[in-house]
C-alpha cells in the first residue's frame, strides 16, 4: 500500500494503517495493546484505539 493511498490511523505517533496491518499479520497480534507495543499506535491519547480494534477484527476475519 502506497503512503499516498494509506490512511494515518494514529496521528500522535504518525502510524499508518499499512504499518498496523503488517504488524498484525507478521507478529500474530490480536489486541490493541499488542499493536501499541509493536507500533506505538494508540499509546498517547488513545483516540485511535477503536480504529485499531477494527483493523484487528478485519485482519482476523
N, C-alpha and C positions, 0 to 999 in steps of 0.2 A: 504494500500500500504506500503510495507516494505521500509525502508530507502535505502537498497541496490538496489532496483528497482526504487526508487524515483528519480526525477530529481531536482537538485538545480536550481531554477529559478532566485533568487536574490542572487548573490554571495556576495554583500556588507553586507547584513544582514543575510545570510545563511538561506533563506526561501525556503522551498521545495514546489514542485507542490502540494503535498497532503495537505499541510497546507493551500494553497491558495484555493484549491477545497473545502476543509472543511469549510472555512470561507464564501465562496460564497454561498454554499448550506445551511449552518446553519443560516447565517445572512441575506441572500437575497441580497447580494451585486451585484451591476450592473455596477460599474465604477472602473477604475484603482485607482482613488483617494480613494474610499471607501476601496478597498483592501489594499492600503498603510496604511490607518489609522488603519485598523484592524490587519494587519500582519507585517507592516513596509516594505514590499516588494515594490521596486521601488521608495523608498523615498530618496535614497542617490545620486547615479549617474544617475538613470533614464534609463539605457540601457535595462533593462528587461521589461519596460512598454509595449512594443509591445507584448512580450510573455504573460504578464498578461492579456492583452486585448484578446488575442487568447484563453486563458483558460476561461475567462469570456464568450466569444462567444460560446465555446464548451459546457459549462455548461448550458447556456440559450437556446441552440438549441433544 
